[in-house]
Amino acid sequence: MRKYIKNNVSWIGYMDWELETFHGDEYSITNGSSQNSYLIEEEKTVLIDTVWTPHRNDFVDNLKKEIDLKKIDFIVANHAECDHSGSLTALMKEIPDTPIYCTPACAKSIEGQFGKHNWNFKFVKTGDSIEIGNGKKLIFIEMKMLHWPDSMATYMTGDNILFSNDAFGQHFAVEELFADKANQCLLWKEAVKYFVNIIHPFAMLVGKKIEEIKSFNLPIDIIAPSHGAIWRDNPMQIVEKYAKWANAYQENQVTIAYDTMWEGTTKIAHKIAEEIHRQSPDTVVKVFNISKQDKNEIMTEVFKSKAIAVGSPTEVNDILSSVSGWLSFLKCLKFKNKKAAAFGCYGWSGESVKIIQERLKTAGFNVIEQNIKSLWKPTEEDFNKIPELVKELLA
Ligand code: FEO
């Protein structure tokens, strides 16, 4: 069912209440999500993006209930990833000659995923525009690597709506559609989790892109992303957050992430947490067992932290596979300006601390030399080293 968002612009997406994971199992979904498609009915009828492949037939059926598909003058594909282009195959069977406005990279990606169908792609670049009647037009803004090479945003004049695609979104189902109608605690929790786990690897591009968009001096009344709630009440609030989050963000927080075999590494983790609180009562301390807790939530806490401590026992000359996989993910997210320390128990060879330190350096952390490496189980002597480690971590 369509829902109007302003004048002749409506949402016609898929509210994905049942979604549990996204990007395979790389992203946990805890409050639903949505794939937002938008329908503009001015003198021209325009469809902006579609929904994920499994919902393609429902999407086309819903669209048919609202309009005669033949009335669609053109489609805008802001992004080729299948959560937005995945219904094109079903839709284009009905209206095969309809132009699709997108970047060349988007067309290449769509054909790579769905095959070559000789669809009528019209390539656009930043600053290109198209009249849609009633004195309004669409202006295209390339969003290269935010977060795919083909990503693009589309701005509608007159109604002043920025269809930002993945940028400024959240994996969050909001039936009422608008951010100001959503539970604010959940909204911001999901917005920051989304930024950290999807956008942050490209954070270095965010500031420049925001400046570029601002330089166009386009009034923005609504930011309509392709996932989650739509920003209409002070829409620039999410843009300002992105500018802040993208700039080596940190709070007065330290996160400890570890896994354990026989609880020795757990004991070190807990002692480090206690010592941080003792030395700096105002510092927020978070402790996570990597194999038991949600990796996207842990990464969100790492993002907020000024320092982290990572622990694993040594297993067969290496670290636990849970910690190894977690460190790979940590490296992908490209955090900056954060300190890190390593700790762990061992029985005989004891490589884990050194391996964690190397992996943390590769992930861009400033690794301190102080560490806790404990034979069999942590002793008082090991615990006595913790104050120095914490002092260096907090310095
Ligand atoms: Fe929501 Fe990059 O897809």
Boltz pocket constraint, residues with backbone or C-beta under 6 A from the ligand:
constraints:
  - pocket:
      binder: B
      contacts: [[A, 79], [A, 81], [A, 83], [A, 84], [A, 147], [A, 148], [A, 166], [A, 226], [A, 227]]
      max_distance: 6.0
